[in-house]
């Protein structure tokens, strides 16, 4: 499918297919119009080792989101409450600035609702000397056709796979179709990125990393995600099993989400990791120590914009 078939006016960039005319200033589910809004652009040390490395990942946090999960750690930008407006050429400038700062890659966080502008910015910056891998850091709730259109633009997909249970996806992310959408999107990511490749320092140059954030009380869902990804793709993708779930105070105000008002226990996480090992998973990142801290959440005050 050609990139010209995708548009933000009427918008058909994400699976929700709002079809609003963003060029007229209207916003869809992602809360974004035709302006590019970025909340932060800086070196980020808290990604997987093969993404951040020693120099940091050149991370660009976009405002707005097509999911807006109730437990989102970046809820201020997901709800489009933070960020500054930039142009396509300004976004290309940011990519080049991050390269000059020593970034290991360009890491696009929550990029799907700006994908048409991002493609233009990547092409423009490459003409101006950008030589870094481009990372598409997303929720997994993506259109497979758009993922396939990113071949030659994106090198690495750093994707969530949040749910294998549609009821959970509906309850926490208002997206009951998430499991099936994520399966198709992941298939497209593996096709688009190809086999994983690393440089001599162990930094990823191309490939797919699938993240799963363990939610409190939901080991069954986590095991189902791990089983599906491993049995379907084996060593063609890397798994990243995360225990950093942070229960924010605002969750106490949500009826029916009481189970999310605590951290994941050490036993819960170890059970999930042991399950992955029992399946024969070899390519995986696991977290150790106290990661469920708000200090791991960046400041979205506009750094680097």
GIWO-V837441 format. One record per pair of residues at least 12 apart in sequence whose ideal C-beta (glycine too) atoms are under 10 Angstrom apart, sorted by the first residue. I is the first residue (numbers start at 1). J is the second residue. D is the distance in Angstrom with one decimal. If there is no record, write none. Layout:
I:J:D
I:J:D
This chain:
1:143:9.6
1:144:9.5
1:145:4.7
1:146:8.3
1:148:6.6
1:149:6.0
2:145:9.9
2:149:7.4
3:115:8.7
3:116:7.4
3:119:6.4
3:120:9.9
3:145:9.8
3:146:8.5
3:149:4.8
3:150:8.8
3:153:9.0
4:116:9.4
4:149:9.5
5:145:7.7
5:146:9.4
5:149:8.3
6:115:7.0
6:116:6.3
6:119:9.3
6:143:8.1
6:145:7.7
6:146:5.9
6:149:6.9
7:19:9.6
7:21:9.6
7:22:9.0
7:23:9.1
7:116:7.1
8:20:8.8
8:21:8.7
8:22:4.5
8:23:7.2
8:28:8.9
8:30:9.7
8:32:8.2
8:33:8.6
8:34:6.3
8:113:7.4
8:114:8.2
8:115:8.6
8:116:6.0
8:117:8.2
9:21:4.7
9:22:5.0
9:23:3.8
9:24:7.2
9:26:8.5
9:33:9.3
9:34:6.8
9:116:9.8
10:22:8.3
10:23:9.2
10:26:9.5
10:28:9.3
11:23:9.3
11:26:8.7
11:27:9.2
11:28:5.4
11:29:9.3
11:30:8.2
11:32:8.8
11:33:9.6
11:34:9.4
11:113:7.7
11:116:9.8
12:28:9.9
12:143:8.0
12:145:9.6
12:146:9.1
13:28:8.9
13:30:8.3
13:32:9.6
13:66:8.1
13:112:6.0
13:113:5.6
13:114:8.3
13:115:5.8
13:116:7.3
13:142:9.3
13:143:7.2
13:146:6.6
14:28:8.2
14:29:7.6
14:30:6.7
14:65:9.4
14:66:4.0
14:67:8.9
14:112:5.4
14:113:6.3
14:115:9.1
14:139:9.5
14:141:6.9
14:142:7.2
14:143:6.5
14:146:8.3
14:175:9.9
14:181:9.4
15:29:9.9
15:66:7.4
15:67:9.8
15:112:9.3
15:141:6.0
15:142:7.4
15:143:5.9
15:144:9.5
15:146:9.8
15:175:7.6
15:177:6.7
15:178:8.6
15:180:9.6
15:181:5.0
15:182:9.7
15:184:9.4
15:185:8.7
16:28:6.9
16:29:4.8
16:30:8.0
16:66:5.9
16:67:9.3
16:113:9.9
16:141:8.6
16:143:9.9
16:174:9.3
16:175:7.9
16:177:9.4
16:181:10.0
17:29:9.5
17:143:8.9
18:30:7.8
18:66:9.0
18:113:9.7
20:32:9.9
20:33:8.6
21:33:9.2
21:34:8.8
22:34:4.5
22:35:8.7
22:113:8.7
27:64:8.2
27:80:7.9
27:113:9.8
28:64:9.3
28:66:8.3
28:113:8.0
29:64:9.1
29:65:8.7
29:66:5.9
29:67:8.8
29:68:8.0
29:113:9.0
29:174:8.6
29:175:9.7
30:62:9.6
30:63:9.2
30:64:4.4
30:65:6.0
30:66:4.8
30:67:8.9
30:68:8.4
30:78:9.0
30:80:7.9
30:110:8.8
30:112:8.0
30:113:4.2
30:114:9.2
31:63:8.0
31:64:4.8
31:65:7.8
31:66:9.5
31:68:8.2
31:78:8.4
31:79:6.6
31:80:4.0
31:81:9.1
31:113:8.8
32:62:8.3
32:63:7.0
32:64:3.9
32:65:8.9
32:66:9.3
32:80:6.4
32:83:9.7
32:113:5.0
32:114:7.3
33:64:9.3
33:80:9.5
34:114:9.9
34:117:9.0
35:63:9.5
35:83:9.4
35:84:9.8
35:85:4.8
35:86:8.4
35:87:9.1
35:114:9.6
35:117:9.6
36:62:7.6
36:63:8.8
36:83:9.0
36:84:9.4
36:85:6.7
36:86:5.2
36:87:7.0
36:88:7.1
36:90:7.8
36:91:6.1
36:113:9.8
36:114:5.7
36:117:5.4
36:118:8.6
36:121:8.5
37:61:9.9
37:62:6.9
37:63:3.9
37:64:6.8
37:77:8.5
37:80:6.8
37:82:8.4
37:83:3.8
37:84:6.8
37:85:5.8
37:86:7.8
37:113:9.9
37:114:8.5
37:305:9.5
38:60:6.0
38:61:6.7
38:62:5.9
38:63:6.8
38:77:9.1
38:82:9.5
38:83:5.7
38:84:6.3
38:85:8.3
38:86:5.6
38:90:8.7
38:91:7.3
38:94:7.3
38:109:9.7
38:114:9.0
38:300:9.7
38:302:8.2
38:304:8.3
38:305:5.4
39:60:9.0
39:61:4.7
39:62:7.3
39:63:5.2
39:64:9.7
39:74:8.3
39:76:7.8
39:77:4.4
39:78:9.9
39:80:9.3
39:81:9.0
39:82:4.5
39:83:4.1
39:84:7.6
39:109:9.1
39:110:9.6
39:298:8.7
39:299:9.4
39:300:4.2
39:301:8.2
39:302:6.8
39:303:8.9
39:304:9.9
39:305:7.8
40:59:7.3
40:60:7.5
40:61:4.4
40:62:9.5
40:63:9.6
40:74:9.7
40:77:8.0
40:82:8.3
40:83:8.4
40:84:9.6
40:109:8.6
40:298:5.7
40:299:7.2
40:300:5.2
40:301:7.5
40:302:6.9
40:303:5.2
40:304:6.4
40:305:7.3
41:58:7.6
41:59:7.1
41:60:4.7
41:61:7.4
41:62:9.8
41:84:9.8
41:86:9.1
41:91:8.8
41:93:9.8
41:94:4.8
41:95:8.7
41:97:7.7
41:98:6.6
41:101:9.9
41:103:9.9
41:106:9.6
41:107:9.7
41:109:9.9
41:302:8.9
41:303:6.9
41:304:3.4
41:305:5.8
42:56:8.0
42:57:9.6
42:58:7.9
42:59:6.5
42:60:8.7
42:61:8.9
42:94:9.8
42:97:9.9
42:98:7.8
42:101:8.3
42:103:9.1
42:298:7.6
42:299:9.1
42:303:4.9
42:304:4.6
42:305:9.4
43:55:6.9
43:56:3.1
43:57:7.0
43:58:6.4
43:59:7.3
43:98:7.2
43:101:6.0
43:102:7.3
43:103:5.9
43:104:8.7
43:107:9.7
43:303:9.9
43:304:8.8
44:56:5.7
44:57:4.8
44:58:7.7
44:59:3.8
44:60:9.5
44:61:8.9
44:98:9.9
44:103:8.8
44:104:9.8
44:107:6.6
44:109:8.7
44:137:9.8
44:298:7.0
45:57:7.8
45:59:9.6
46:59:9.1
46:244:9.1
46:291:9.0
46:296:5.9
46:297:9.3
46:298:8.2
47:59:7.6
47:104:9.1
47:105:9.2
47:107:6.9
47:109:9.8
47:135:8.3
47:137:8.1
47:158:7.2
47:209:9.1
47:211:9.8
47:240:9.1
47:285:9.7
48:158:7.6
48:204:8.1
48:209:6.1
48:211:8.4
48:238:7.7
48:240:5.6
48:242:9.8
48:285:5.0
48:287:9.9
49:202:7.2
49:203:8.7
49:204:9.4
49:285:7.2
50:104:8.8
50:105:9.8
50:156:9.1
50:196:9.1
50:198:6.5
50:199:9.4
50:201:9.1
50:202:5.8
50:203:5.6
50:204:4.3
50:205:9.3
50:207:8.8
50:209:7.9
50:238:7.9
50:285:8.3
51:104:7.0
51:105:6.7
51:107:6.9
51:133:9.3
51:135:6.5
51:137:8.7
51:156:7.5
51:158:6.5
51:203:7.7
51:204:6.3
51:209:7.4
51:240:9.5
51:285:9.7
52:103:9.6
52:104:6.8
52:105:9.1
52:107:8.8
52:203:9.1
53:102:9.8
53:103:9.4
53:104:4.6
53:105:8.8
53:199:9.7
53:201:6.8
53:202:7.8
53:203:5.2
53:204:9.3
54:102:9.3
54:104:8.3
54:201:8.3
54:203:9.4
55:101:8.3
55:102:4.5
55:103:6.6
55:104:5.4
55:105:9.8
55:201:9.9
55:203:9.2
56:98:9.0
56:101:8.0
56:102:7.3
56:103:6.2
56:104:6.7
56:105:9.5
56:107:9.4
57:98:8.8
57:103:6.4
57:104:5.6
57:105:5.6
57:106:8.3
57:107:4.4
57:109:9.7
57:132:9.7
57:133:9.9
57:135:7.0
57:137:8.8
57:158:9.2
57:203:9.8
58:94:8.5
58:95:7.3
58:96:9.9
58:97:8.5
58:98:3.2
58:99:6.8
58:100:9.7
58:101:7.2
58:102:8.7
58:103:2.9
58:104:7.2
58:105:6.2
58:106:4.9
58:107:5.9
58:108:9.6
58:132:6.9
58:134:9.7
58:135:8.8
58:304:9.1
59:98:8.1
59:103:8.2
59:105:9.0
59:106:8.4
59:107:4.2
59:108:8.2
59:109:6.0
59:135:8.5
59:137:7.7
59:298:8.0
59:304:9.1
60:86:9.8
60:91:7.6
60:94:6.3
60:95:7.7
60:98:7.7
60:106:7.0
60:107:6.7
60:108:5.6
60:109:6.5
60:110:9.6
60:111:8.0
60:114:9.8
60:118:9.0
60:121:9.6
60:135:9.8
60:137:9.1
60:304:8.1
60:305:9.2
61:74:7.1
61:77:5.9
61:78:10.0
61:82:8.7
61:83:8.1
61:107:9.1
61:108:9.0
61:109:4.7
61:110:7.1
61:111:9.7
61:137:9.2
61:298:7.1
61:300:6.5
61:303:9.6
61:304:9.6
61:305:9.7
62:77:7.6
62:78:9.9
62:80:9.8
62:83:7.7
62:91:9.6
62:108:7.2
62:109:6.4
62:110:5.0
62:111:5.7
62:112:8.9
62:113:7.5
62:114:5.6
62:117:9.7
62:118:8.5
62:137:9.7
63:76:8.9
63:77:4.8
63:78:8.0
63:79:8.6
63:80:4.9
63:81:7.9
63:82:6.2
63:83:3.6
63:84:8.8
63:85:9.5
63:110:8.1
63:113:9.4
63:114:9.3
63:300:8.5
64:77:7.5
64:78:7.0
64:79:8.1
64:80:4.6
64:81:9.9
64:83:8.3
64:110:7.1
64:112:9.6
64:113:5.6
64:114:8.2
65:77:7.8
65:78:4.0
65:79:7.9
65:80:8.2
65:109:9.9
65:110:5.2
65:112:8.6
65:113:7.7
65:138:9.9
65:139:7.2
65:141:9.2
65:173:9.8
66:78:9.5
66:110:8.3
66:112:6.1
66:113:6.1
66:138:9.5
66:139:7.2
66:141:6.0
66:142:8.6
66:143:10.0
66:173:9.5
66:175:8.3
67:110:8.8
67:112:9.7
67:138:9.7
67:139:5.0
67:140:8.8
67:141:5.4
67:160:9.0
67:162:8.3
67:169:9.1
67:172:9.1
67:173:4.8
67:174:7.8
67:175:6.1
67:178:8.1
68:80:9.4
68:110:10.0
68:139:9.6
68:173:7.4
68:174:7.7
68:175:9.7
69:139:8.1
69:141:9.9
69:160:9.5
69:162:7.5
69:163:9.9
69:169:9.3
69:172:5.4
69:173:4.6
69:174:8.7
69:175:8.9
69:213:9.4
69:215:9.7
70:171:8.1
70:172:5.3
70:173:7.5
70:174:8.8
70:248:9.5
70:250:8.7
70:251:6.9
70:254:6.0
70:256:9.6
70:257:5.9
70:260:7.2
71:172:6.6
71:173:9.2
71:213:8.6
71:215:7.2
71:216:9.5
71:245:7.0
71:246:8.0
71:247:7.6
71:248:7.4
71:250:9.4
71:251:6.6
71:254:9.4
71:257:7.9
71:260:5.5
71:261:9.8
72:110:9.9
72:139:9.6
72:172:9.5
72:173:9.0
72:246:10.0
72:248:8.9
73:213:9.2
73:244:8.1
73:245:8.5
73:246:5.6
73:248:7.8
73:292:9.7
73:294:8.0
73:296:8.0
73:297:5.3
73:298:9.6
74:109:8.0
74:110:7.7
74:297:7.0
74:298:8.1
74:300:7.4
75:248:7.6
75:250:7.7
75:297:9.8
76:297:9.4
76:300:5.9
77:109:8.7
77:110:7.6
77:298:9.5
77:300:5.4
78:110:7.2
78:139:9.7
81:300:8.9
82:299:9.7
82:300:4.4
82:301:7.7
82:302:7.7
83:300:7.4
83:302:7.4
83:305:7.9
84:301:9.9
84:302:5.2
84:304:10.0
84:305:4.6
85:305:9.1
86:117:9.5
86:121:9.3
86:305:6.5
87:117:8.8
87:121:9.0
88:114:9.6
88:116:9.4
88:117:5.3
88:118:8.6
88:119:9.5
88:120:5.0
88:121:5.1
88:122:10.0
88:123:9.8
88:124:6.8
88:125:9.9
89:120:9.0
89:121:7.6
89:124:6.6
89:125:9.2
89:128:9.7
90:121:8.5
90:305:8.4
91:108:9.6
91:114:8.5
91:117:6.9
91:118:7.2
91:120:8.4
91:121:4.0
91:122:8.8
91:124:8.4
91:125:8.0
91:305:9.9
92:118:10.0
92:120:8.2
92:121:4.5
92:122:7.8
92:123:8.6
92:124:4.3
92:125:4.0
92:126:8.9
92:127:8.8
92:128:6.7
92:130:7.8
93:121:9.0
93:124:9.4
93:125:8.0
93:128:8.8
94:106:8.7
94:121:8.3
94:125:8.7
94:304:6.6
94:305:7.3
95:108:9.4
95:118:9.8
95:121:6.7
95:122:7.2
95:124:8.8
95:125:4.3
95:126:8.8
95:128:8.8
95:129:9.9
95:130:5.5
95:132:7.8
95:134:8.4
96:124:9.6
96:125:5.6
96:126:9.8
96:128:6.1
96:129:6.7
96:130:6.0
96:132:9.6
97:125:10.0
97:304:7.2
98:125:9.9
98:130:9.3
98:132:7.9
98:304:7.5
99:125:8.3
99:128:10.0
99:129:7.7
99:130:6.0
99:131:7.2
99:132:5.5
100:129:9.7
101:304:8.8
103:132:6.4
104:132:7.2
104:133:8.0
104:135:9.3
104:199:9.5
104:201:8.9
104:203:5.6
104:204:8.9
105:132:5.1
105:133:4.5
105:134:6.9
105:135:5.2
105:155:7.8
105:156:6.9
105:158:9.6
105:203:7.8
105:204:8.0
105:205:8.8
106:118:9.8
106:121:9.6
106:122:7.8
106:125:8.2
106:130:7.3
106:132:5.3
106:133:7.4
106:134:5.0
106:135:6.6
106:136:9.9
106:154:9.7
106:155:9.3
106:156:9.8
107:132:9.6
107:133:9.3
107:134:8.3
107:135:4.3
107:136:8.7
107:137:5.5
107:156:8.7
107:158:7.4
108:121:9.6
108:122:8.9
108:134:6.9
108:135:6.4
108:136:5.7
108:137:5.9
108:138:8.2
108:154:8.1
108:158:9.2
109:135:8.8
109:136:9.3
109:137:4.5
109:138:8.2
109:139:9.9
109:158:8.9
109:298:9.6
110:137:7.4
110:138:6.8
110:139:7.1
111:134:9.8
111:135:9.5
111:136:6.1
111:137:7.2
111:138:6.6
111:142:9.6
111:150:9.7
111:154:9.1
112:136:8.5
112:138:6.0
112:139:7.8
112:141:7.9
112:142:5.7
112:143:7.9
112:146:7.1
112:147:9.3
112:185:9.8
115:136:8.9
115:138:9.9
115:142:9.1
115:143:9.2
115:146:5.9
115:147:9.5
115:149:8.2
115:150:7.6
115:153:9.1
115:154:9.7
116:146:9.4
116:149:9.8
118:134:8.8
118:136:8.8
118:150:9.0
118:153:7.9
118:154:9.0
119:146:9.9
119:149:8.0
119:150:7.5
119:152:9.7
119:153:5.5
119:154:9.2
120:153:10.0
121:153:10.0
122:134:5.9
122:150:9.3
122:152:9.5
122:153:5.3
122:154:8.1
123:152:9.4
123:153:7.5
126:153:9.2
132:155:8.7
132:205:9.9
133:154:8.7
133:155:4.0
133:156:5.6
133:197:9.5
133:199:9.5
133:203:8.3
133:204:7.2
133:205:5.5
133:206:6.8
133:207:9.6
134:150:8.7
134:153:6.6
134:154:5.1
134:155:5.3
134:156:7.2
134:206:9.9
135:154:7.4
135:155:7.2
135:156:4.5
135:157:7.7
135:158:5.3
135:204:8.4
135:209:9.0
136:150:6.6
136:153:8.6
136:154:4.5
136:155:8.6
136:156:7.0
136:157:5.1
136:158:6.9
136:159:7.5
136:189:8.0
136:192:9.2
136:193:9.0
136:208:9.7
137:156:8.8
137:157:8.4
137:158:4.5
137:159:7.8
137:160:9.0
137:209:9.5
137:211:9.2
138:154:9.9
138:157:7.3
138:158:7.4
138:159:5.2
138:160:7.0
138:185:8.2
138:189:9.0
138:211:9.9
139:159:7.5
139:160:5.1
139:161:9.4
139:162:7.1
139:173:8.3
139:175:9.1
139:178:8.8
139:181:10.0
139:182:8.5
139:185:9.4
139:211:9.8
140:157:9.5
140:159:4.9
140:160:4.4
140:161:5.1
140:162:6.2
140:163:8.8
140:178:7.4
140:179:9.6
140:181:7.7
140:182:4.2
140:183:9.2
140:185:6.0
140:186:7.1
140:189:9.1
140:210:8.1
140:211:8.5
140:212:9.5
140:225:9.8
141:159:9.5
141:160:8.3
141:162:8.1
141:163:9.7
141:169:8.7
141:173:7.6
141:175:5.9
141:177:8.6
141:178:5.8
141:181:5.6
141:182:6.5
141:185:7.4
142:157:9.1
142:159:7.6
142:181:7.3
142:182:7.9
142:184:8.7
142:185:4.1
142:186:8.9
142:188:7.9
142:189:8.2
143:181:7.9
143:184:8.4
143:185:7.2
143:188:8.5
144:181:8.2
144:182:9.9
144:183:9.2
144:184:4.4
144:185:5.2
144:186:8.7
144:187:6.7
144:188:3.8
144:189:8.5
144:191:8.9
144:192:9.4
145:184:9.4
145:185:9.8
145:188:7.7
146:185:8.8
146:188:8.4
147:159:9.2
147:184:8.8
147:185:5.6
147:186:8.8
147:187:8.8
147:188:3.8
147:189:5.6
147:190:9.7
147:191:8.2
147:192:5.8
147:193:9.4
148:185:9.8
148:187:9.6
148:188:5.0
148:189:9.1
148:191:6.7
148:192:5.8
149:188:9.3
149:192:8.6
150:188:8.8
150:189:8.9
150:192:5.9
150:193:9.1
151:188:9.5
151:191:8.2
151:192:4.7
151:193:8.4
151:194:9.1
152:192:8.9
153:192:9.2
154:189:8.8
154:192:7.0
154:193:7.3
154:206:9.1
155:192:9.5
155:193:6.8
155:194:9.4
155:197:8.9
155:204:8.3
155:205:6.5
155:206:4.6
155:207:8.1
156:189:9.4
156:193:6.5
156:196:8.8
156:197:9.6
156:203:10.0
156:204:5.6
156:205:7.7
156:206:6.0
156:207:5.9
156:208:7.4
156:209:7.3
157:185:8.9
157:186:8.3
157:188:9.0
157:189:4.0
157:190:8.2
157:192:7.3
157:193:5.6
157:206:9.4
157:207:7.8
157:208:4.7
157:209:7.3
157:210:8.6
157:237:8.9
158:189:9.7
158:204:9.0
158:207:9.6
158:208:8.1
158:209:5.0
158:210:8.7
158:211:7.0
158:238:9.6
158:240:8.3
159:182:8.0
159:185:7.3
159:186:6.7
159:189:6.2
159:208:6.9
159:209:7.3
159:210:5.9
159:211:6.8
159:237:9.2
159:240:9.8
160:178:9.8
160:182:8.0
160:210:7.8
160:211:5.0
160:212:7.2
160:213:7.1
160:225:9.7
160:240:9.4
160:242:9.3
161:178:9.2
161:179:8.9
161:182:5.4
161:183:8.6
161:185:9.1
161:186:6.7
161:210:5.1
161:211:7.1
161:212:5.6
161:213:9.6
161:222:9.9
161:224:10.0
161:225:5.1
161:226:9.0
161:228:8.0
161:229:6.3
161:237:9.8
161:239:9.0
161:240:9.9
162:175:9.0
162:178:6.5
162:179:8.9
162:182:7.3
162:211:8.8
162:212:7.2
162:213:7.0
162:215:8.5
162:221:8.5
162:222:9.9
162:225:7.8
163:175:8.3
163:176:9.4
163:178:5.1
163:179:5.7
163:182:7.5
163:212:9.4
163:215:9.3
163:218:8.9
163:221:6.2
163:222:9.8
163:224:8.7
163:225:7.4
164:178:9.0
164:179:5.3
164:182:8.6
164:183:9.0
164:212:9.6
164:220:8.8
164:221:5.9
164:222:8.7
164:223:8.8
164:224:3.7
164:225:5.1
164:226:9.3
164:227:8.3
164:228:6.2
164:229:9.6
165:178:9.1
165:179:7.1
165:218:8.2
165:220:7.8
165:221:5.1
165:224:7.1
165:225:9.4
166:178:6.9
166:179:5.6
166:180:8.1
167:221:9.7
168:215:8.0
168:218:6.9
168:220:9.7
168:221:5.9
169:181:9.1
169:182:8.8
169:221:9.5
171:256:7.2
171:257:7.7
171:260:9.9
172:215:7.7
172:218:9.5
172:254:9.8
172:257:7.6
172:260:7.8
179:221:9.8
179:224:8.9
179:225:9.0
179:228:8.8
182:210:9.4
182:225:8.9
182:228:9.5
182:229:9.9
183:228:7.4
183:229:9.5
183:232:8.1
186:208:7.4
186:210:6.8
186:228:9.1
186:229:7.4
186:232:8.0
186:233:7.7
186:237:7.8
187:232:8.1
187:233:8.8
189:207:9.3
189:208:5.0
189:209:9.7
189:210:8.7
189:233:9.8
189:237:8.2
190:207:8.8
190:208:5.5
190:210:9.6
190:232:8.9
190:233:6.1
190:236:5.9
190:237:6.4
191:208:9.8
192:206:9.6
192:208:8.7
193:206:5.3
193:207:5.4
193:208:5.3
193:209:9.8
193:236:9.4
193:237:9.1
194:206:6.1
194:207:7.5
194:208:9.0
194:236:8.9
195:207:7.0
195:208:9.6
195:235:9.2
195:236:6.5
195:237:9.9
196:208:7.1
196:209:8.6
196:235:8.2
196:236:7.2
196:237:7.5
196:238:6.7
196:283:7.9
204:238:8.1
207:236:8.2
207:237:7.3
207:238:6.9
207:283:9.6
208:229:9.7
208:233:7.9
208:236:7.4
208:237:4.4
208:238:7.2
209:237:7.0
209:238:4.6
209:239:7.7
209:240:5.5
209:283:9.1
209:284:9.7
209:285:7.7
210:225:8.1
210:226:9.1
210:228:9.8
210:229:5.3
210:230:9.6
210:233:8.2
210:237:5.4
210:238:7.1
210:239:5.5
210:240:6.8
210:241:9.7
210:284:9.6
211:225:9.8
211:238:9.5
211:239:8.0
211:240:4.4
211:241:8.1
211:242:6.0
211:285:8.7
212:224:9.9
212:225:5.0
212:226:6.8
212:229:8.1
212:239:7.2
212:240:7.3
212:241:5.9
212:242:6.6
212:272:8.4
212:276:9.6
213:240:9.2
213:241:8.8
213:242:4.6
213:243:8.2
213:244:7.1
213:245:5.8
213:246:9.9
213:264:8.9
214:241:7.0
214:242:6.5
214:243:5.8
214:244:9.0
214:245:6.5
214:264:5.2
214:265:9.8
214:268:6.5
214:269:5.9
214:271:9.4
214:272:5.7
214:273:9.4
214:287:9.6
215:245:6.0
215:259:8.1
215:260:6.8
215:264:7.3
215:268:9.4
216:245:6.5
216:247:7.6
216:259:6.0
216:260:6.3
216:261:8.3
216:262:5.2
216:263:6.7
216:264:5.2
216:265:7.6
216:268:7.1
217:258:9.9
217:259:4.7
217:260:8.3
217:262:8.5
217:264:8.8
217:265:9.7
217:268:7.9
218:245:9.8
218:259:8.1
218:260:9.4
218:264:9.1
218:268:8.7
218:272:9.6
219:264:9.4
219:267:9.7
219:268:5.8
219:269:9.0
219:271:5.8
219:272:5.7
219:275:8.0
220:272:9.9
221:272:9.9
222:241:7.7
222:242:9.8
222:264:9.7
222:268:8.7
222:269:9.1
222:271:8.9
222:272:4.8
222:273:9.8
222:275:8.0
222:276:9.1
223:271:8.6
223:272:6.6
223:275:5.2
223:276:8.4
223:278:9.9
223:279:9.0
225:239:8.9
225:241:9.5
225:272:9.6
226:239:6.6
226:241:7.4
226:272:7.2
226:273:9.4
226:275:6.5
226:276:5.1
226:278:10.0
226:279:6.8
226:281:7.0
226:284:8.8
227:275:8.2
227:276:9.0
227:279:6.5
227:281:9.7
229:276:9.7
229:279:9.9
229:281:8.8
230:276:7.3
230:279:5.2
230:280:7.3
230:281:5.3
230:282:9.4
230:283:9.4
230:284:9.1
231:279:7.8
231:280:9.8
233:283:9.8
234:280:8.6
234:281:8.9
234:282:8.7
234:283:8.5
235:280:9.7
235:281:8.9
235:282:6.2
235:283:5.2
236:283:8.8
237:283:7.3
237:284:9.9
238:281:9.6
238:282:9.5
238:283:4.5
238:284:6.7
238:285:6.8
239:276:6.7
239:281:6.0
239:282:9.5
239:283:6.7
239:284:4.3
239:285:7.2
239:286:9.0
240:283:9.8
240:284:7.1
240:285:4.3
240:286:8.1
240:287:8.5
241:269:7.7
241:272:6.3
241:273:6.0
241:275:9.6
241:276:6.4
241:281:9.0
241:284:6.2
241:285:7.1
241:286:5.3
241:287:7.3
242:264:9.1
242:269:8.9
242:272:10.0
242:285:8.5
242:286:8.6
242:287:5.9
242:291:7.7
242:292:9.7
243:263:8.5
243:264:5.3
243:265:9.2
243:266:8.2
243:268:8.2
243:269:4.2
243:270:9.2
243:272:8.5
243:273:8.8
243:286:8.1
243:287:5.0
243:288:8.7
243:289:9.3
243:290:9.4
243:291:5.9
243:292:7.0
244:263:9.2
244:264:8.4
244:269:9.9
244:287:6.3
244:290:9.2
244:291:3.9
244:292:5.2
244:293:8.0
244:296:6.4
244:297:9.7
245:260:8.1
245:262:9.1
245:263:6.5
245:264:5.2
245:268:9.9
245:269:9.5
245:291:8.9
245:292:5.9
246:263:7.4
246:264:9.8
246:291:8.8
246:292:5.0
246:293:7.0
246:294:6.1
246:295:9.9
246:296:7.8
246:297:7.5
247:259:9.9
247:260:6.1
247:261:5.1
247:262:5.7
247:263:6.1
247:264:9.4
247:292:8.0
248:260:9.0
248:261:9.0
248:294:8.1
248:297:9.8
249:261:8.9
262:292:9.9
263:290:9.4
263:291:9.8
263:292:4.8
263:293:9.8
264:291:9.6
264:292:7.0
269:286:8.3
269:287:7.9
269:288:9.7
269:291:9.8
270:286:9.6
272:286:9.3
273:286:5.5
273:287:9.4
